[in-house]
Amino acid sequence: MLGAIASPALALEETTRLEPVSGWHVELTDGICRLSRSYSADGQQAVLAIEHFGERNSFSITVAGEAVTRAKATSASVQFGPFFPPHEREVERGRIKGVGEAMLLSSRGLAPPGQDREAEVTEADTPTVPMTAADAEWLRIEQHPGSYLRFPLPKFGEAFAVLDQCVDAMVESWDFDPDEQRALVAGPKVRDQASWVNDIRFPVRELREGFDGRIWLRFNVDAAGRPTACTTVKSADADRFGSACENLLRIARFDPARDHEDKPAASYIVLSIRYDVY
């Protein structure tokens, strides 16, 4: 149940309003299309980054800098305003070199593993926000009740269109036709998740060191549901989890994508895997 709504005066006092101090920047790096911009508020610096892993209208949001150092919440409410409702997101913390503390806003991923410390695979990659980018005027992140970060999004529609072009180029580099992929009525789905849990191995050295980590993997999946390639698109520490693709390529099985005639089709899927130690 939601708490009481704060008065307008209180909400204003507890809102950190950041203003853009740079233009939008779009880049394709290591299998990720990234849209970013620098902000500032009362001398506090922040960077807002929206990262596409290849699935249209599905992206992660990262906020880094001094403005995010105060709150340590494990979840946050994210809203693209003024026309779209807020969405609750899981928060992961980290640091970005040269920027500072960062929080990654994600709504889906790996559930915590059981007592045997084996990871659990869940489908779906990055949070999905159904929206028309041109309609978004600001982004508001509620780190805890009554505490907000507010980012104006001037020319966001134009920037997001460039990001879409980046995504198309990235999909083409994987030997897929972007138009054909958009026409699919369903993408690949994880099959037999329980068997994945039993076969995924937590890295022994990291277990002993008490290390937690998350990786994002992209699988190319043929029309029979077999993975034909696996690529690590993002990792907290590639050296520690570099064998994940090799291990999962042997055991991963999927229900293939479906076209408008409900026929199986070749496509791709991005999965997020988190290893937790208790």
ABEGO torsion letter per residue (X at the ends): XBBBBBBAAAAAAABBBBBBABBBBBBBBGGBBBBBBBBBBGGBBBBBBBBBAGBBGBBBBBBBEAAAAABABABBBBBBOAABBBBBBBBBBBBBBGAEBBBBBBABEBBBBBAAGBBBBBBGGBBBBBBBAAABABBBBBABBGBBBBBBBBGAAAAAAAAAAAAAAAAAAAGBBAAAAAABABBBBBBGAAAAAAABBBBAAAAAAGBBBBBBBBBBBBAAGBBABBBBABBABAAAAAAAAAAAAAABBBBBBBBAAGBBBBBBBBBBBBBBBX
